[in-house]
Amino acid sequence: MKGVFKLKQHETTIRKEVIAGLTSFFSIVYILAVNAKILEDAGIPLEAGIIATVLSSFIGCLLVAFIANTPLIIVPGMGINALFTFTIVGSMGLDYKEALGAVVLSGILFVLVAFTKLHSILTKAIPDSLKESISVGIGLFIAFIGLQKSGIIVGNSNNFVSLGELSSPVVLASIINLIIALFLFLKKVPGNFLITIILGTLVSYWFGLVHFNGMDTSFISFESYKDVFLSSHFGKWSFLPFWSAVFSLVLVLVFENIGLVHSQVNGMLGAPEKSGKSLKAISISTIVCGLLGTSPAVSTVETAAGITTGGRTGLTSVITGSLLLLSLFFMPFIKLVPDAAITPILIIIGGLMMKNVVNIDFTDFTEAFPAFLVIIMIPLTYSIVDGIAFGFIAYPLVKVFSNKSRQITFSSVIISLLFFTNFLLHAVG
């Protein structure tokens, strides 16, 4: 281990790396239940979603460990799983197998970007205000989904949405669990989201939302997973919505991962020479996710927990990935987790993603308005792709109207035209 991961060169020890791996595991293990629950809304069976999440996380952590020797946590990401389920499957009309096909193709394109200079070209081409607004808009979307699943917000024929029935057991349990989650999070309790899920499940049981009697305690069953594994389908490759899904996935994957890798590898680790290798490992893991049956993986913000604890090499990622793999033995308990225990995490994560709004220059209306459209239209259209499209189409228009056309890049114009063409074809078709 010392030789493979160059522990001495990185001024760390096996003990430090193991502790960091354990810390990373407890900070991210909640994703197994949360991601599987979101994938279930796309039609992927819960048990199959858990298995796909575990396997893709394990392989993703190994890839970044041995390719880049960095302590990153690579798991299916929040936000992009919402894009997969609620936009690509829910709005674009693809089934989950076709959506997985889009994930595989987006991974191939992501590999092309990561292994060439395209990632730096694309990063410079897209205005910072639009990149930041995508994170904020997705954050609002995730929080909105959490509020819906908790019953706090419900559909209304007059106002579209309204406050739910506060006396409902689901709503009461969700509110209590949100209070618990906020307390643990703000007190910086290690593994706070995991503890939230455990306590939230117990609170939900008290409200009659969970039934331990008759719980299936048998070993892992791969029966439902057989229909998901290697099920990615490319039958709609000639249809515009399919390529719109691929394009949207690539857009979010590239900018989200570049931002996360830069802050973690360059900023926290102080190892900018590893950024490129880390991005390559994540791009390969995207293809793996599509083949295994889940939405794409990203380098998560929880990586900071492991780095702060002393993780410096890929050994931290190996420990984290291995523990996630062992979590399969807890499948019966993960399957019991109700929505009321998951929704507080979605709401808090949505709140955390709002912090990017401070990086948008609201004193310049030509930067602020397109960003505003992205932020507001993602949750209101219930589509990450459509929300992004409104902002990208508006950007060159407001710049031209304000005599600031020199600030428009050729690449951003091409992207805007692609989004506009997509809208146009939907309108006439």
KELUM-867358 format. One record per residue (C-alpha): residue in three letters; x negated, y negated, z. Coordinates in steps of 0.1 Angstrom, whole numbers, padded with zeros to 4 digits, always signed. Layout:
REM residues N
alaXYZ;...
This chain:
REM residues 429
met+0000+0000+0000;lys-0028-0024+0009;gly-0044-0018-0025;val-0013-0018-0047;phe+0001-0050-0032;lys-0032-0067-0023;leu-0022-0073+0012;lys-0056-0086+0023;gln-0058-0110-0006;his-0024-0124+0004;glu-0034-0127+0041;thr-0007-0103+0053;thr-0003-0069+0069;ile+0019-0038+0065;arg+0037-0047+0097;lys+0044-0083+0086;glu+0058-0070+0052;val+0080-0044+0069;ile+0095-0070+0093;ala+0101-0093+0064;gly+0117-0065+0044;leu+0140-0057+0073;thr+0149-0094+0077;ser+0157-0096+0040;phe+0178-0065+0041;phe+0200-0077+0070;ser+0204-0111+0053;ile+0216-0097+0020;val+0233-0063+0027;tyr+0267-0081+0028;ile+0264-0083-0010;leu+0272-0046-0013;ala+0308-0050-0001;val+0313-0085-0015;asn+0301-0078-0051;ala+0320-0045-0052;lys+0352-0062-0041;ile+0348-0088-0069;leu+0340-0061-0095;glu+0371-0043-0084;asp+0392-0072-0097;ala+0376-0065-0131;gly+0388-0029-0131;ile+0357-0012-0117;pro+0367+0013-0089;leu+0355+0001-0055;glu+0333+0031-0048;ala+0317+0029-0083;gly+0311-0008-0078;ile+0293-0001-0045;ile+0271+0025-0061;ala+0263+0003-0091;thr+0254-0026-0068;val+0231-0004-0046;leu+0213+0012-0076;ser+0208-0021-0095;ser+0196-0038-0064;phe+0171-0010-0056;ile+0157-0011-0092;gly+0157-0049-0093;cys+0136-0051-0061;leu+0112-0024-0074;leu+0108-0043-0107;val+0099-0076-0091;ala+0076-0058-0066;phe+0055-0040-0091;ile+0056-0065-0120;ala+0052-0097-0101;asn+0042-0086-0066;thr+0065-0111-0050;pro+0089-0107-0020;leu+0120-0117-0039;ile+0154-0101-0034;ile+0170-0091-0067;val+0207-0082-0064;pro+0239-0089-0084;gly+0244-0126-0078;met+0273-0146-0064;gly+0288-0169-0090;ile+0277-0148-0120;asn+0299-0119-0107;ala+0328-0144-0107;leu+0319-0153-0143;phe+0319-0116-0151;thr+0352-0108-0134;phe+0374-0138-0136;thr+0363-0154-0168;ile+0349-0127-0192;val+0374-0101-0181;gly+0402-0122-0167;ser+0402-0150-0193;met+0384-0139-0224;gly+0403-0106-0229;leu+0374-0082-0226;asp+0377-0051-0205;tyr+0350-0043-0180;lys+0332-0019-0203;glu+0330-0046-0231;ala+0319-0071-0204;leu+0291-0047-0194;gly+0281-0046-0231;ala+0279-0084-0230;val+0257-0081-0199;val+0233-0057-0217;leu+0230-0081-0247;ser+0226-0111-0225;gly+0198-0092-0207;ile+0180-0086-0240;leu+0183-0123-0249;phe+0171-0132-0214;val+0141-0109-0219;leu+0134-0128-0251;val+0135-0161-0233;ala+0115-0149-0203;phe+0087-0133-0223;thr+0083-0163-0246;lys+0080-0201-0242;leu+0118-0204-0249;his+0125-0207-0211;ser+0105-0239-0209;ile+0121-0253-0241;leu+0156-0246-0228;thr+0148-0260-0194;lys+0138-0293-0210;ala+0166-0293-0235;ile+0195-0293-0210;pro+0200-0324-0189;asp+0193-0320-0152;ser+0228-0334-0143;leu+0245-0306-0163;lys+0223-0279-0147;glu+0230-0291-0112;ser+0268-0295-0120;ile+0270-0258-0131;ser+0259-0247-0096;val+0283-0271-0079;gly+0312-0261-0101;ile+0306-0224-0095;gly+0304-0231-0058;leu+0339-0247-0059;phe+0351-0217-0079;ile+0338-0192-0054;ala+0353-0211-0025;phe+0386-0213-0044;ile+0386-0176-0050;gly+0379-0171-0012;leu+0408-0193-0003;gln+0431-0174-0027;lys+0421-0140-0015;ser+0426-0151+0021;gly+0461-0163+0014;ile+0452-0198+0027;ile+0459-0211-0009;val+0488-0196-0029;gly+0504-0201-0062;asn+0532-0226-0064;ser+0556-0231-0094;asn+0559-0269-0087;asn+0524-0278-0077;phe+0504-0249-0092;val+0488-0243-0057;ser+0499-0250-0022;leu+0491-0240+0014;gly+0499-0204+0022;glu+0520-0190+0051;leu+0498-0196+0081;ser+0516-0171+0102;ser+0507-0143+0078;pro+0484-0116+0094;val+0460-0119+0064;val+0457-0157+0068;leu+0453-0156+0105;ala+0426-0129+0103;ser+0408-0148+0076;ile+0409-0181+0096;ile+0396-0163+0127;asn+0369-0146+0107;leu+0359-0179+0090;ile+0354-0195+0125;ile+0333-0165+0135;ala+0313-0168+0103;leu+0307-0205+0108;phe+0295-0200+0143;leu+0271-0173+0134;phe+0258-0191+0104;leu+0253-0225+0121;lys+0236-0208+0151;lys+0212-0192+0125;val+0219-0157+0139;pro+0198-0131+0119;gly+0221-0111+0096;asn+0250-0135+0102;phe+0269-0125+0071;leu+0265-0088+0079;ile+0278-0094+0115;thr+0306-0114+0101;ile+0317-0085+0079;ile+0316-0061+0109;leu+0334-0084+0133;gly+0358-0094+0106;thr+0367-0058+0099;leu+0375-0053+0136;val+0396-0085+0137;ser+0414-0073+0106;tyr+0420-0040+0123;trp+0436-0058+0153;phe+0460-0075+0128;gly+0469-0041+0112;leu+0450-0048+0080;val+0425-0019+0084;his+0433+0017+0092;phe+0406+0039+0106;asn+0428+0069+0109;gly+0423+0092+0080;met+0391+0074+0069;asp+0372+0095+0043;thr+0339+0103+0061;ser+0327+0127+0034;phe+0293+0122+0017;ile+0289+0099-0013;ser+0310+0109-0042;phe+0299+0099-0077;glu+0331+0110-0093;ser+0345+0075-0101;tyr+0310+0063-0110;lys+0307+0087-0139;asp+0332+0066-0159;val+0312+0034-0152;phe+0276+0046-0156;leu+0263+0038-0191;ser+0298+0027-0201;ser+0288-0006-0216;his+0307-0009-0249;phe+0299-0031-0279;gly+0331-0025-0300;lys+0339-0062-0300;trp+0305-0074-0311;ser+0322-0090-0342;phe+0346-0111-0321;leu+0338-0146-0310;pro+0349-0141-0273;phe+0323-0114-0270;trp+0295-0136-0281;ser+0309-0165-0261;ala+0306-0143-0231;val+0270-0133-0240;phe+0260-0170-0245;ser+0276-0180-0212;leu+0258-0153-0193;val+0224-0162-0208;leu+0230-0199-0200;val+0238-0192-0163;leu+0211-0165-0159;val+0183-0186-0174;phe+0190-0218-0155;glu+0199-0202-0122;asn+0169-0179-0121;ile+0145-0205-0133;gly+0156-0228-0105;leu+0155-0201-0078;val+0122-0187-0089;his+0107-0222-0090;ser+0118-0230-0055;gln+0109-0197-0040;val+0077-0187-0058;asn+0062-0221-0065;gly+0076-0239-0035;met+0078-0214-0006;leu+0050-0190-0016;gly+0028-0215-0033;ala+0021-0191-0061;pro+0031-0207-0094;glu+0011-0181-0114;lys+0037-0155-0104;ser+0067-0174-0116;gly+0065-0161-0152;lys+0061-0125-0141;ser+0090-0128-0116;leu+0113-0142-0144;lys+0103-0113-0166;ala+0112-0087-0139;ile+0146-0104-0133;ser+0153-0104-0171;ile+0147-0067-0173;ser+0169-0061-0143;thr+0198-0078-0161;ile+0197-0050-0188;val+0196-0024-0160;cys+0227-0040-0144;gly+0247-0037-0176;leu+0237-0001-0180;leu+0244+0008-0143;gly+0278-0009-0143;thr+0276-0042-0125;ser+0273-0080-0132;pro+0238-0094-0136;ala+0212-0097-0108;val+0195-0128-0097;ser+0168-0138-0072;thr+0190-0147-0043;val+0187-0176-0019;glu+0184-0151+0010;thr+0149-0144-0002;ala+0139-0174+0019;ala+0147-0153+0050;gly+0120-0127+0042;ile+0094-0153+0031;thr+0100-0174+0063;thr+0094-0142+0083;gly+0061-0136+0067;gly+0068-0117+0035;arg+0041-0125+0009;thr+0040-0095-0015;gly+0061-0070-0034;leu+0060-0046-0004;thr+0087-0068+0012;ser+0109-0062-0018;val+0102-0024-0018;ile+0113-0022+0019;thr+0144-0043+0012;gly+0154-0022-0019;ser+0148+0011-0001;leu+0170+0001+0028;leu+0197-0010+0003;leu+0195+0024-0013;leu+0199+0041+0021;ser+0231+0020+0026;leu+0249+0045+0003;phe+0251+0068+0034;phe+0274+0041+0049;met+0298+0042+0019;pro+0329+0052+0039;phe+0325+0021+0062;ile+0318-0003+0033;lys+0350+0009+0016;leu+0370-0001+0047;val+0359-0038+0046;pro+0391-0058+0038;asp+0394-0091+0019;ala+0399-0110+0052;ala+0364-0101+0062;ile+0349-0111+0028;thr+0366-0144+0021;pro+0349-0164+0048;ile+0315-0155+0032;leu+0328-0167-0002;ile+0340-0200+0013;ile+0307-0206+0030;ile+0286-0197+0000;gly+0308-0221-0021;gly+0300-0248+0005;leu+0263-0241+0003;met+0263-0245-0035;met+0278-0279-0032;lys+0245-0294-0019;asn+0232-0296-0056;val+0257-0325-0061;val+0232-0349-0044;asn+0208-0343-0073;ile+0232-0358-0098;asp+0227-0395-0106;phe+0262-0409-0101;thr+0250-0444-0106;asp+0247-0436-0144;phe+0282-0429-0157;thr+0268-0412-0188;glu+0251-0386-0166;ala+0279-0385-0139;phe+0310-0381-0161;pro+0299-0349-0180;ala+0287-0334-0147;phe+0320-0344-0131;leu+0339-0325-0159;val+0319-0294-0153;ile+0325-0295-0116;ile+0362-0301-0118;met+0371-0280-0148;ile+0354-0248-0137;pro+0379-0242-0108;leu+0409-0259-0125;thr+0406-0238-0157;tyr+0396-0207-0136;ser+0368-0203-0162;ile+0331-0210-0157;val+0326-0210-0195;asp+0354-0235-0202;gly+0343-0257-0174;ile+0307-0258-0187;ala+0320-0264-0223;phe+0338-0296-0213;gly+0307-0311-0198;phe+0284-0301-0226;ile+0308-0315-0253;ala+0313-0348-0234;tyr+0275-0354-0228;pro+0265-0364-0263;leu+0297-0384-0268;val+0292-0406-0237;lys+0256-0411-0246;val+0264-0422-0282;phe+0293-0445-0269;ser+0268-0461-0245;asn+0241-0466-0271;lys+0219-0441-0253;ser+0217-0416-0282;arg+0179-0413-0278;gln+0185-0394-0245;ile+0202-0366-0264;thr+0181-0336-0273;phe+0186-0316-0305;ser+0191-0284-0285;ser+0218-0299-0263;val+0237-0311-0295;ile+0235-0275-0309;ile+0249-0261-0276;ser+0277-0287-0276;leu+0286-0279-0312;leu+0288-0242-0303;phe+0311-0249-0274;phe+0333-0272-0296;thr+0334-0246-0324;asn+0346-0220-0298;phe+0374-0243-0287;leu+0383-0251-0323;leu+0385-0214-0333;his+0407-0207-0302;ala+0430-0235-0312;val+0435-0224-0348;gly+0435-0187-0340;
